Amino acid sequence: MSTPCCEMMAADLERRCDIHDGRFDCPDMLVDRDSKGRYGLIVHDGGRSVIAIAFCPWCGKPLFEE
């Protein structure tokens, strides 16, 4: 997998919560990356839903090359 595009993306992906067991349980987690390297914004609705994104929400760089 490629490295995150910016420090903010890296910080969010590396963030761990002391209270919640998983990324999808913690309201402070914003982005998730699946095993294929695709990124998504976490939908905090009690499930494991994400909204796929193609550009970094912080720096605007494309998250994959075509």
Secondary structure, DSSP 8 states (H G I E B T S, - for coil): ----SSHHHHHHHH---SS-SSTTT-TT--EEE-TTS-EEEE--SSS--EEE-SB-TTT--BSS--
